Amino acid sequence: MDEQYIKLKEIIELDPYVKYMGIKVIDIKQGYALVEMDFRKELTRIGNFINGGAIATLADVAGGTAVISYSDVVNDVTVNLNIDYLNTIRNGPVTAEGKVIKKGRNIFFCDINVYDGNKNLCTHATGVWYVINADKNFK
């Protein structure tokens, strides 16, 4: 991971909600992110599997990180996140891989896959992010 991505990793992991969820950035490249979250009892529901909200958060962070990996993007906000839960997640670490599949001027589209600790595909998501470019004033 080169220096610009190491700084981005640090910024993302300092986000209060990302930190609270225990999400770590494992890898970032332009248009790609791999993030990870430990399997913790606080993130499970009755039946000992990860809550869908925690999975949605992990998918959102993976997609948003892939989007913000472009050097001209200074911030992004999620416009839409569609999630298909394919299987329960009963072990970890839980990983999510986000890939930008279309980059517009202000709108980016991502494909996200979430895997359990055995590397089984458990969730598929697609998302849309609005980006704030370096030439815009974001408040």
N, C-alpha and C positions, 0 to 999 in steps of 0.2 A: 504494500500500500504506500503510495508516494505521499510526500509531505502535505499537499493540499487536502488529500483525503483523510490523513491522520487528524488534521485540525477540524475537519468537518465531523469526523467520528466523535471527537471530544465535545463539540458544540451540541450534537444530537444527544449524546449521553448525559449532558447537563440539563436538558429539558426536564422540568420537575415531574411531569407525568410519565415520561419515558423512564426516568430514574426510579420513580415509585413502582412502576411495573417490572423493574429489573431487566429491562431490555438492553442488550449490548450489540454494538455493530461489529460484525465479524469481518466483513469485506465490503469495500466500495470501489467501483470503477465507474467510468462515465456511463450512465444509463443503467446501472446495476447495483443492487445492494443485497447483502445477506445479513440478517439480524437474528438474534437468538434470545430466548427467554427460558429460564429454568422452570421445571415443573415444580410448583409450590402448592401446598395445601390451600393457601389463601386465594389461589386462582382457580380452584376446582369447585364443582357443584356436587350435589348429592349424587353418588354413583362413582365418585373419584375420577372424573375426567375434566379437562380444562373447560372453563366457561366460555361460551361463544363470544362474549364481550372482550375477553382477554385475547382470544384469537383474532378478533376484528382489529383490536389495537395493534397487535403484532403485524398484521397484514398492512395496516395503514402506515406504520412506521417504515416497513420495507418499501412500499411504493413511494412514499414521500421522500425517503432517503435516496432512492434511485433517481427521482426527479431533481432533487437539489444537488445531485452530483455534477451537474453541468456548471461550468465556471461562471456563466452569465446569470445564473439563478441565485438570488439572495434569500428568498423565502418562498414557501408554497402553502397553499391551503387546499384541503380535500373538498372537492365538489361533489363527488359521488363515489361510493364504494359498494360493489355488488359481491356478495359472498355466497359460495356454495359449500356447505359443510358436508364432506364426503364420508367422514369416519370420525369417531371420537378419538381424542388424544388422551392416552392414559399413561404416558411416560415422556421423559424429556432427555436432553433439552429440546425445546420446540424451536424450530427454525423456520424462517420465512425468507423467500427469495423473490425480490422485486425486479422487474425488467421493464424499462420504458419501451413501448411498442410503437408509439407515434409521438413525435415532438412537434408541436405547433409553436406559434409565437407566444401565446399566453396559456395554452391548454396542452397538457401532456396526458397521455394514456399509458397505463401500466397493466401488466399481467403479474399476478402474485400467486405463488404456491407455498403452502404451509405444510411442514412435515413433522411427524412425531420423532421421538428419540431413536426409533428403528429406521428412520429415513423413509417411512411410508407416507405417501401423499394423503393428507387428511382434509385439506381445505384448498379450494381454488377461488381466487378473487380477481376482479378487474376493477380498476379505479381511474378516476379522472381528477387531475390536480390543476388548479389555477396557479400560475407562477408569477412571482414578483421578480422582474429582471433588475440588473444593477442600475439601469438608467431610469428607474421609477422610484418615487419617494413612497415608502411604505410606512404607515403609522398605525 
